[in-house]
Amino acid sequence: MENQFQFKKLLKYGVIISLVSIIYTVILYVVDITMMVSFWNLAISLLISIGLLIWATLSYRKEVGGYLTFKNAFLSVFVMSIISGIIGTAFTILLFSVIDPTLPDTLKDATIEMTERMMTSMGAPEDQIDKTLAELEEEDQFSTGSMLKSNSINFLVFSLIISLIFGAIFKKSKPEVE
């Protein structure tokens, strides 16, 4: 098979990545909602995403003949990331708006409690803690608009950076025959 950009294959991998992420989110939701805002959740989610992108990129490269130019490797990772980001964001909005409309408030409260505990344990001055907690109370970081804005920016930046890195790592040229 020729080294070419094949959107249907990338769509398949983007959907698989997003489904794994959705399953992970549902597990967190069922086990302990407050884990959704923990640092460890962020780290684990990032590792899962990177691992799945590595698997998907290597699988895609194999499916298209075993070779990818930097451009095609970059584009494939970027497209898979964007597809999974769009599906993941749609699921998050569905979860927060339809499945459990109280979830944004629950997560906001958990974020405030976690921030207060962390700042207190680090010995932050009481006035700084109060100021930070007041700012968190004012923020509406879990509203649909805020999530769309932050997820769009975060996924775009993450996708560009990881696509550049993976494009360089996973490019593979056909050997030149003399």
PyMOL commands that place a pseudoatom at each C-alpha (Angstrom):
pseudoatom trace, name=CA, resn=MET, resi=1, chain=A, elem=C, hetatm=0, pos=[0.000, 0.000, 0.000]
pseudoatom trace, name=CA, resn=GLU, resi=2, chain=A, elem=C, hetatm=0, pos=[1.292, 3.440, -0.895]
pseudoatom trace, name=CA, resn=ASN, resi=3, chain=A, elem=C, hetatm=0, pos=[2.498, 5.919, 1.700]
pseudoatom trace, name=CA, resn=GLN, resi=4, chain=A, elem=C, hetatm=0, pos=[-0.506, 8.207, 1.716]
pseudoatom trace, name=CA, resn=PHE, resi=5, chain=A, elem=C, hetatm=0, pos=[-2.839, 10.014, 4.027]
pseudoatom trace, name=CA, resn=GLN, resi=6, chain=A, elem=C, hetatm=0, pos=[-5.871, 7.789, 4.671]
pseudoatom trace, name=CA, resn=PHE, resi=7, chain=A, elem=C, hetatm=0, pos=[-8.531, 9.623, 6.641]
pseudoatom trace, name=CA, resn=LYS, resi=8, chain=A, elem=C, hetatm=0, pos=[-10.821, 6.607, 7.279]
pseudoatom trace, name=CA, resn=LYS, resi=9, chain=A, elem=C, hetatm=0, pos=[-8.028, 4.744, 9.055]
pseudoatom trace, name=CA, resn=LEU, resi=10, chain=A, elem=C, hetatm=0, pos=[-7.174, 7.833, 11.108]
pseudoatom trace, name=CA, resn=LEU, resi=11, chain=A, elem=C, hetatm=0, pos=[-10.844, 8.299, 11.974]
pseudoatom trace, name=CA, resn=LYS, resi=12, chain=A, elem=C, hetatm=0, pos=[-10.947, 4.702, 13.241]
pseudoatom trace, name=CA, resn=TYR, resi=13, chain=A, elem=C, hetatm=0, pos=[-7.939, 5.270, 15.507]
pseudoatom trace, name=CA, resn=GLY, resi=14, chain=A, elem=C, hetatm=0, pos=[-9.232, 8.644, 16.714]
pseudoatom trace, name=CA, resn=VAL, resi=15, chain=A, elem=C, hetatm=0, pos=[-12.531, 7.007, 17.687]
pseudoatom trace, name=CA, resn=ILE, resi=16, chain=A, elem=C, hetatm=0, pos=[-10.748, 4.151, 19.486]
pseudoatom trace, name=CA, resn=ILE, resi=17, chain=A, elem=C, hetatm=0, pos=[-8.606, 6.617, 21.449]
pseudoatom trace, name=CA, resn=SER, resi=18, chain=A, elem=C, hetatm=0, pos=[-11.656, 8.662, 22.430]
pseudoatom trace, name=CA, resn=LEU, resi=19, chain=A, elem=C, hetatm=0, pos=[-13.636, 5.565, 23.456]
pseudoatom trace, name=CA, resn=VAL, resi=20, chain=A, elem=C, hetatm=0, pos=[-10.828, 4.435, 25.773]
pseudoatom trace, name=CA, resn=SER, resi=21, chain=A, elem=C, hetatm=0, pos=[-10.718, 7.948, 27.268]
pseudoatom trace, name=CA, resn=ILE, resi=22, chain=A, elem=C, hetatm=0, pos=[-14.493, 7.970, 27.707]
pseudoatom trace, name=CA, resn=ILE, resi=23, chain=A, elem=C, hetatm=0, pos=[-14.401, 4.574, 29.437]
pseudoatom trace, name=CA, resn=TYR, resi=24, chain=A, elem=C, hetatm=0, pos=[-11.664, 5.889, 31.758]
pseudoatom trace, name=CA, resn=THR, resi=25, chain=A, elem=C, hetatm=0, pos=[-13.792, 8.964, 32.541]
pseudoatom trace, name=CA, resn=VAL, resi=26, chain=A, elem=C, hetatm=0, pos=[-16.865, 6.829, 33.262]
pseudoatom trace, name=CA, resn=ILE, resi=27, chain=A, elem=C, hetatm=0, pos=[-14.814, 4.636, 35.611]
pseudoatom trace, name=CA, resn=LEU, resi=28, chain=A, elem=C, hetatm=0, pos=[-13.630, 7.746, 37.486]
pseudoatom trace, name=CA, resn=TYR, resi=29, chain=A, elem=C, hetatm=0, pos=[-17.193, 9.065, 37.580]
pseudoatom trace, name=CA, resn=VAL, resi=30, chain=A, elem=C, hetatm=0, pos=[-18.528, 5.812, 39.041]
pseudoatom trace, name=CA, resn=VAL, resi=31, chain=A, elem=C, hetatm=0, pos=[-15.664, 5.152, 41.484]
pseudoatom trace, name=CA, resn=ASP, resi=32, chain=A, elem=C, hetatm=0, pos=[-15.017, 8.662, 42.854]
pseudoatom trace, name=CA, resn=ILE, resi=33, chain=A, elem=C, hetatm=0, pos=[-16.085, 11.846, 41.101]
pseudoatom trace, name=CA, resn=THR, resi=34, chain=A, elem=C, hetatm=0, pos=[-13.501, 13.940, 42.947]
pseudoatom trace, name=CA, resn=MET, resi=35, chain=A, elem=C, hetatm=0, pos=[-10.713, 11.955, 41.269]
pseudoatom trace, name=CA, resn=MET, resi=36, chain=A, elem=C, hetatm=0, pos=[-11.673, 13.748, 38.056]
pseudoatom trace, name=CA, resn=VAL, resi=37, chain=A, elem=C, hetatm=0, pos=[-9.958, 16.929, 39.282]
pseudoatom trace, name=CA, resn=SER, resi=38, chain=A, elem=C, hetatm=0, pos=[-6.881, 15.348, 40.859]
pseudoatom trace, name=CA, resn=PHE, resi=39, chain=A, elem=C, hetatm=0, pos=[-3.332, 15.837, 39.629]
pseudoatom trace, name=CA, resn=TRP, resi=40, chain=A, elem=C, hetatm=0, pos=[-2.955, 12.067, 39.338]
pseudoatom trace, name=CA, resn=ASN, resi=41, chain=A, elem=C, hetatm=0, pos=[-5.926, 11.880, 37.002]
pseudoatom trace, name=CA, resn=LEU, resi=42, chain=A, elem=C, hetatm=0, pos=[-4.296, 14.464, 34.749]
pseudoatom trace, name=CA, resn=ALA, resi=43, chain=A, elem=C, hetatm=0, pos=[-1.019, 12.512, 34.730]
pseudoatom trace, name=CA, resn=ILE, resi=44, chain=A, elem=C, hetatm=0, pos=[-2.720, 9.162, 34.098]
pseudoatom trace, name=CA, resn=SER, resi=45, chain=A, elem=C, hetatm=0, pos=[-4.938, 10.634, 31.355]
pseudoatom trace, name=CA, resn=LEU, resi=46, chain=A, elem=C, hetatm=0, pos=[-1.898, 12.122, 29.647]
pseudoatom trace, name=CA, resn=LEU, resi=47, chain=A, elem=C, hetatm=0, pos=[0.000, 8.815, 29.806]
pseudoatom trace, name=CA, resn=ILE, resi=48, chain=A, elem=C, hetatm=0, pos=[-3.005, 6.915, 28.447]
pseudoatom trace, name=CA, resn=SER, resi=49, chain=A, elem=C, hetatm=0, pos=[-3.387, 9.411, 25.587]
pseudoatom trace, name=CA, resn=ILE, resi=50, chain=A, elem=C, hetatm=0, pos=[0.299, 9.284, 24.689]
pseudoatom trace, name=CA, resn=GLY, resi=51, chain=A, elem=C, hetatm=0, pos=[0.356, 5.483, 24.882]
pseudoatom trace, name=CA, resn=LEU, resi=52, chain=A, elem=C, hetatm=0, pos=[-2.709, 5.191, 22.665]
pseudoatom trace, name=CA, resn=LEU, resi=53, chain=A, elem=C, hetatm=0, pos=[-1.281, 7.676, 20.157]
pseudoatom trace, name=CA, resn=ILE, resi=54, chain=A, elem=C, hetatm=0, pos=[1.965, 5.681, 19.977]
pseudoatom trace, name=CA, resn=TRP, resi=55, chain=A, elem=C, hetatm=0, pos=[0.007, 2.478, 19.380]
pseudoatom trace, name=CA, resn=ALA, resi=56, chain=A, elem=C, hetatm=0, pos=[-2.271, 4.140, 16.809]
pseudoatom trace, name=CA, resn=THR, resi=57, chain=A, elem=C, hetatm=0, pos=[0.607, 5.790, 14.938]
pseudoatom trace, name=CA, resn=LEU, resi=58, chain=A, elem=C, hetatm=0, pos=[2.608, 2.560, 14.700]
pseudoatom trace, name=CA, resn=SER, resi=59, chain=A, elem=C, hetatm=0, pos=[-0.518, 0.634, 13.645]
pseudoatom trace, name=CA, resn=TYR, resi=60, chain=A, elem=C, hetatm=0, pos=[-1.406, 3.244, 11.030]
pseudoatom trace, name=CA, resn=ARG, resi=61, chain=A, elem=C, hetatm=0, pos=[2.151, 3.292, 9.674]
pseudoatom trace, name=CA, resn=LYS, resi=62, chain=A, elem=C, hetatm=0, pos=[2.055, -0.502, 9.334]
pseudoatom trace, name=CA, resn=GLU, resi=63, chain=A, elem=C, hetatm=0, pos=[-1.348, -0.363, 7.588]
pseudoatom trace, name=CA, resn=VAL, resi=64, chain=A, elem=C, hetatm=0, pos=[-0.110, 2.136, 4.992]
pseudoatom trace, name=CA, resn=GLY, resi=65, chain=A, elem=C, hetatm=0, pos=[2.918, 0.100, 4.022]
pseudoatom trace, name=CA, resn=GLY, resi=66, chain=A, elem=C, hetatm=0, pos=[5.346, 0.607, 6.894]
pseudoatom trace, name=CA, resn=TYR, resi=67, chain=A, elem=C, hetatm=0, pos=[6.602, 4.035, 5.876]
pseudoatom trace, name=CA, resn=LEU, resi=68, chain=A, elem=C, hetatm=0, pos=[5.556, 7.590, 6.716]
pseudoatom trace, name=CA, resn=THR, resi=69, chain=A, elem=C, hetatm=0, pos=[7.125, 10.858, 5.757]
pseudoatom trace, name=CA, resn=PHE, resi=70, chain=A, elem=C, hetatm=0, pos=[7.471, 13.440, 8.517]
pseudoatom trace, name=CA, resn=LYS, resi=71, chain=A, elem=C, hetatm=0, pos=[4.537, 15.323, 6.988]
pseudoatom trace, name=CA, resn=ASN, resi=72, chain=A, elem=C, hetatm=0, pos=[2.256, 12.265, 6.939]
pseudoatom trace, name=CA, resn=ALA, resi=73, chain=A, elem=C, hetatm=0, pos=[3.329, 11.155, 10.420]
pseudoatom trace, name=CA, resn=PHE, resi=74, chain=A, elem=C, hetatm=0, pos=[2.689, 14.678, 11.734]
pseudoatom trace, name=CA, resn=LEU, resi=75, chain=A, elem=C, hetatm=0, pos=[-0.695, 14.930, 9.987]
pseudoatom trace, name=CA, resn=SER, resi=76, chain=A, elem=C, hetatm=0, pos=[-1.834, 11.477, 11.095]
pseudoatom trace, name=CA, resn=VAL, resi=77, chain=A, elem=C, hetatm=0, pos=[-1.076, 12.119, 14.762]
pseudoatom trace, name=CA, resn=PHE, resi=78, chain=A, elem=C, hetatm=0, pos=[-2.647, 15.578, 14.515]
pseudoatom trace, name=CA, resn=VAL, resi=79, chain=A, elem=C, hetatm=0, pos=[-5.839, 14.254, 12.896]
pseudoatom trace, name=CA, resn=MET, resi=80, chain=A, elem=C, hetatm=0, pos=[-6.180, 11.372, 15.386]
pseudoatom trace, name=CA, resn=SER, resi=81, chain=A, elem=C, hetatm=0, pos=[-5.658, 13.792, 18.294]
pseudoatom trace, name=CA, resn=ILE, resi=82, chain=A, elem=C, hetatm=0, pos=[-8.205, 16.272, 16.996]
pseudoatom trace, name=CA, resn=ILE, resi=83, chain=A, elem=C, hetatm=0, pos=[-10.794, 13.552, 16.327]
pseudoatom trace, name=CA, resn=SER, resi=84, chain=A, elem=C, hetatm=0, pos=[-10.379, 12.109, 19.814]
pseudoatom trace, name=CA, resn=GLY, resi=85, chain=A, elem=C, hetatm=0, pos=[-10.462, 15.625, 21.282]
pseudoatom trace, name=CA, resn=ILE, resi=86, chain=A, elem=C, hetatm=0, pos=[-13.716, 16.508, 19.539]
pseudoatom trace, name=CA, resn=ILE, resi=87, chain=A, elem=C, hetatm=0, pos=[-15.414, 13.266, 20.586]
pseudoatom trace, name=CA, resn=GLY, resi=88, chain=A, elem=C, hetatm=0, pos=[-14.061, 13.548, 24.140]
pseudoatom trace, name=CA, resn=THR, resi=89, chain=A, elem=C, hetatm=0, pos=[-15.226, 17.143, 24.467]
pseudoatom trace, name=CA, resn=ALA, resi=90, chain=A, elem=C, hetatm=0, pos=[-18.680, 16.217, 23.151]
pseudoatom trace, name=CA, resn=PHE, resi=91, chain=A, elem=C, hetatm=0, pos=[-18.902, 13.421, 25.738]
pseudoatom trace, name=CA, resn=THR, resi=92, chain=A, elem=C, hetatm=0, pos=[-17.755, 15.738, 28.535]
pseudoatom trace, name=CA, resn=ILE, resi=93, chain=A, elem=C, hetatm=0, pos=[-20.401, 18.305, 27.616]
pseudoatom trace, name=CA, resn=LEU, resi=94, chain=A, elem=C, hetatm=0, pos=[-23.032, 15.535, 27.486]
pseudoatom trace, name=CA, resn=LEU, resi=95, chain=A, elem=C, hetatm=0, pos=[-21.895, 14.272, 30.901]
pseudoatom trace, name=CA, resn=PHE, resi=96, chain=A, elem=C, hetatm=0, pos=[-21.902, 17.746, 32.475]
pseudoatom trace, name=CA, resn=SER, resi=97, chain=A, elem=C, hetatm=0, pos=[-25.080, 19.047, 30.823]
pseudoatom trace, name=CA, resn=VAL, resi=98, chain=A, elem=C, hetatm=0, pos=[-27.394, 16.064, 30.386]
pseudoatom trace, name=CA, resn=ILE, resi=99, chain=A, elem=C, hetatm=0, pos=[-26.245, 13.000, 32.332]
pseudoatom trace, name=CA, resn=ASP, resi=100, chain=A, elem=C, hetatm=0, pos=[-25.300, 14.830, 35.551]
pseudoatom trace, name=CA, resn=PRO, resi=101, chain=A, elem=C, hetatm=0, pos=[-25.981, 18.586, 35.540]
pseudoatom trace, name=CA, resn=THR, resi=102, chain=A, elem=C, hetatm=0, pos=[-24.817, 18.770, 39.188]
pseudoatom trace, name=CA, resn=LEU, resi=103, chain=A, elem=C, hetatm=0, pos=[-21.350, 17.505, 38.248]
pseudoatom trace, name=CA, resn=PRO, resi=104, chain=A, elem=C, hetatm=0, pos=[-19.866, 20.953, 37.479]
pseudoatom trace, name=CA, resn=ASP, resi=105, chain=A, elem=C, hetatm=0, pos=[-20.717, 22.179, 40.997]
pseudoatom trace, name=CA, resn=THR, resi=106, chain=A, elem=C, hetatm=0, pos=[-19.413, 18.969, 42.564]
pseudoatom trace, name=CA, resn=LEU, resi=107, chain=A, elem=C, hetatm=0, pos=[-16.114, 19.272, 40.690]
pseudoatom trace, name=CA, resn=LYS, resi=108, chain=A, elem=C, hetatm=0, pos=[-15.836, 22.971, 41.480]
pseudoatom trace, name=CA, resn=ASP, resi=109, chain=A, elem=C, hetatm=0, pos=[-16.263, 22.221, 45.199]
pseudoatom trace, name=CA, resn=ALA, resi=110, chain=A, elem=C, hetatm=0, pos=[-13.706, 19.397, 44.972]
pseudoatom trace, name=CA, resn=THR, resi=111, chain=A, elem=C, hetatm=0, pos=[-11.250, 21.718, 43.204]
pseudoatom trace, name=CA, resn=ILE, resi=112, chain=A, elem=C, hetatm=0, pos=[-11.665, 24.365, 45.899]
pseudoatom trace, name=CA, resn=GLU, resi=113, chain=A, elem=C, hetatm=0, pos=[-11.190, 21.823, 48.708]
pseudoatom trace, name=CA, resn=MET, resi=114, chain=A, elem=C, hetatm=0, pos=[-8.151, 20.290, 47.020]
pseudoatom trace, name=CA, resn=THR, resi=115, chain=A, elem=C, hetatm=0, pos=[-6.595, 23.713, 46.408]
pseudoatom trace, name=CA, resn=GLU, resi=116, chain=A, elem=C, hetatm=0, pos=[-7.163, 24.785, 49.999]
pseudoatom trace, name=CA, resn=ARG, resi=117, chain=A, elem=C, hetatm=0, pos=[-5.600, 21.562, 51.337]
pseudoatom trace, name=CA, resn=MET, resi=118, chain=A, elem=C, hetatm=0, pos=[-2.608, 21.873, 49.029]
pseudoatom trace, name=CA, resn=MET, resi=119, chain=A, elem=C, hetatm=0, pos=[-1.978, 25.545, 49.804]
pseudoatom trace, name=CA, resn=THR, resi=120, chain=A, elem=C, hetatm=0, pos=[-2.351, 24.950, 53.546]
pseudoatom trace, name=CA, resn=SER, resi=121, chain=A, elem=C, hetatm=0, pos=[0.048, 21.996, 53.474]
pseudoatom trace, name=CA, resn=MET, resi=122, chain=A, elem=C, hetatm=0, pos=[2.587, 24.128, 51.605]
pseudoatom trace, name=CA, resn=GLY, resi=123, chain=A, elem=C, hetatm=0, pos=[2.350, 26.840, 54.251]
pseudoatom trace, name=CA, resn=ALA, resi=124, chain=A, elem=C, hetatm=0, pos=[0.788, 29.523, 52.054]
pseudoatom trace, name=CA, resn=PRO, resi=125, chain=A, elem=C, hetatm=0, pos=[-0.286, 32.687, 53.897]
pseudoatom trace, name=CA, resn=GLU, resi=126, chain=A, elem=C, hetatm=0, pos=[-3.965, 32.742, 54.898]
pseudoatom trace, name=CA, resn=ASP, resi=127, chain=A, elem=C, hetatm=0, pos=[-4.671, 35.889, 52.835]
pseudoatom trace, name=CA, resn=GLN, resi=128, chain=A, elem=C, hetatm=0, pos=[-3.228, 34.232, 49.709]
pseudoatom trace, name=CA, resn=ILE, resi=129, chain=A, elem=C, hetatm=0, pos=[-5.339, 31.124, 50.318]
pseudoatom trace, name=CA, resn=ASP, resi=130, chain=A, elem=C, hetatm=0, pos=[-8.476, 33.257, 50.763]
pseudoatom trace, name=CA, resn=LYS, resi=131, chain=A, elem=C, hetatm=0, pos=[-7.709, 35.221, 47.582]
pseudoatom trace, name=CA, resn=THR, resi=132, chain=A, elem=C, hetatm=0, pos=[-7.138, 32.057, 45.534]
pseudoatom trace, name=CA, resn=LEU, resi=133, chain=A, elem=C, hetatm=0, pos=[-10.285, 30.383, 46.867]
pseudoatom trace, name=CA, resn=ALA, resi=134, chain=A, elem=C, hetatm=0, pos=[-12.343, 33.507, 46.120]
pseudoatom trace, name=CA, resn=GLU, resi=135, chain=A, elem=C, hetatm=0, pos=[-11.021, 33.479, 42.536]
pseudoatom trace, name=CA, resn=LEU, resi=136, chain=A, elem=C, hetatm=0, pos=[-11.943, 29.809, 42.190]
pseudoatom trace, name=CA, resn=GLU, resi=137, chain=A, elem=C, hetatm=0, pos=[-15.448, 30.546, 43.515]
pseudoatom trace, name=CA, resn=GLU, resi=138, chain=A, elem=C, hetatm=0, pos=[-15.860, 33.235, 40.831]
pseudoatom trace, name=CA, resn=GLU, resi=139, chain=A, elem=C, hetatm=0, pos=[-14.596, 31.045, 37.980]
pseudoatom trace, name=CA, resn=ASP, resi=140, chain=A, elem=C, hetatm=0, pos=[-16.999, 28.968, 35.984]
pseudoatom trace, name=CA, resn=GLN, resi=141, chain=A, elem=C, hetatm=0, pos=[-14.411, 26.544, 34.614]
pseudoatom trace, name=CA, resn=PHE, resi=142, chain=A, elem=C, hetatm=0, pos=[-16.882, 23.679, 34.237]
pseudoatom trace, name=CA, resn=SER, resi=143, chain=A, elem=C, hetatm=0, pos=[-19.496, 25.555, 32.181]
pseudoatom trace, name=CA, resn=THR, resi=144, chain=A, elem=C, hetatm=0, pos=[-20.044, 24.427, 28.595]
pseudoatom trace, name=CA, resn=GLY, resi=145, chain=A, elem=C, hetatm=0, pos=[-18.536, 27.624, 27.198]
pseudoatom trace, name=CA, resn=SER, resi=146, chain=A, elem=C, hetatm=0, pos=[-15.473, 27.466, 29.422]
pseudoatom trace, name=CA, resn=MET, resi=147, chain=A, elem=C, hetatm=0, pos=[-14.938, 23.795, 28.647]
pseudoatom trace, name=CA, resn=LEU, resi=148, chain=A, elem=C, hetatm=0, pos=[-15.262, 24.374, 24.907]
pseudoatom trace, name=CA, resn=LYS, resi=149, chain=A, elem=C, hetatm=0, pos=[-12.784, 27.233, 25.055]
pseudoatom trace, name=CA, resn=SER, resi=150, chain=A, elem=C, hetatm=0, pos=[-10.226, 25.546, 27.303]
pseudoatom trace, name=CA, resn=ASN, resi=151, chain=A, elem=C, hetatm=0, pos=[-10.549, 22.103, 25.673]
pseudoatom trace, name=CA, resn=SER, resi=152, chain=A, elem=C, hetatm=0, pos=[-10.191, 23.605, 22.199]
pseudoatom trace, name=CA, resn=ILE, resi=153, chain=A, elem=C, hetatm=0, pos=[-7.056, 25.506, 23.126]
pseudoatom trace, name=CA, resn=ASN, resi=154, chain=A, elem=C, hetatm=0, pos=[-5.580, 22.633, 25.160]
pseudoatom trace, name=CA, resn=PHE, resi=155, chain=A, elem=C, hetatm=0, pos=[-6.261, 19.995, 22.500]
pseudoatom trace, name=CA, resn=LEU, resi=156, chain=A, elem=C, hetatm=0, pos=[-4.910, 22.198, 19.733]
pseudoatom trace, name=CA, resn=VAL, resi=157, chain=A, elem=C, hetatm=0, pos=[-1.681, 22.949, 21.612]
pseudoatom trace, name=CA, resn=PHE, resi=158, chain=A, elem=C, hetatm=0, pos=[-1.271, 19.331, 22.812]
pseudoatom trace, name=CA, resn=SER, resi=159, chain=A, elem=C, hetatm=0, pos=[-2.030, 18.007, 19.330]
pseudoatom trace, name=CA, resn=LEU, resi=160, chain=A, elem=C, hetatm=0, pos=[0.470, 20.307, 17.640]
pseudoatom trace, name=CA, resn=ILE, resi=161, chain=A, elem=C, hetatm=0, pos=[3.274, 19.568, 20.095]
pseudoatom trace, name=CA, resn=ILE, resi=162, chain=A, elem=C, hetatm=0, pos=[2.744, 15.805, 20.226]
pseudoatom trace, name=CA, resn=SER, resi=163, chain=A, elem=C, hetatm=0, pos=[2.301, 15.668, 16.434]
pseudoatom trace, name=CA, resn=LEU, resi=164, chain=A, elem=C, hetatm=0, pos=[5.629, 17.416, 15.866]
pseudoatom trace, name=CA, resn=ILE, resi=165, chain=A, elem=C, hetatm=0, pos=[7.401, 15.102, 18.311]
pseudoatom trace, name=CA, resn=PHE, resi=166, chain=A, elem=C, hetatm=0, pos=[5.750, 11.937, 17.006]
pseudoatom trace, name=CA, resn=GLY, resi=167, chain=A, elem=C, hetatm=0, pos=[6.216, 13.051, 13.397]
pseudoatom trace, name=CA, resn=ALA, resi=168, chain=A, elem=C, hetatm=0, pos=[9.959, 13.192, 14.004]
pseudoatom trace, name=CA, resn=ILE, resi=169, chain=A, elem=C, hetatm=0, pos=[10.038, 9.917, 15.963]
pseudoatom trace, name=CA, resn=PHE, resi=170, chain=A, elem=C, hetatm=0, pos=[7.757, 7.799, 13.765]
pseudoatom trace, name=CA, resn=LYS, resi=171, chain=A, elem=C, hetatm=0, pos=[8.710, 8.975, 10.293]
pseudoatom trace, name=CA, resn=LYS, resi=172, chain=A, elem=C, hetatm=0, pos=[10.219, 6.149, 8.331]
pseudoatom trace, name=CA, resn=SER, resi=173, chain=A, elem=C, hetatm=0, pos=[11.532, 6.486, 4.815]
pseudoatom trace, name=CA, resn=LYS, resi=174, chain=A, elem=C, hetatm=0, pos=[11.596, 3.751, 2.229]
pseudoatom trace, name=CA, resn=PRO, resi=175, chain=A, elem=C, hetatm=0, pos=[15.125, 2.500, 1.695]
pseudoatom trace, name=CA, resn=GLU, resi=176, chain=A, elem=C, hetatm=0, pos=[16.607, 3.789, -1.526]
pseudoatom trace, name=CA, resn=VAL, resi=177, chain=A, elem=C, hetatm=0, pos=[17.236, 1.038, -4.033]
pseudoatom trace, name=CA, resn=GLU, resi=178, chain=A, elem=C, hetatm=0, pos=[20.265, 1.530, -6.249]
for i in range(1, 178): cmd.bond("trace and resi %d" % i, "trace and resi %d" % (i + 1))
show_as sticks, trace
zoom trace
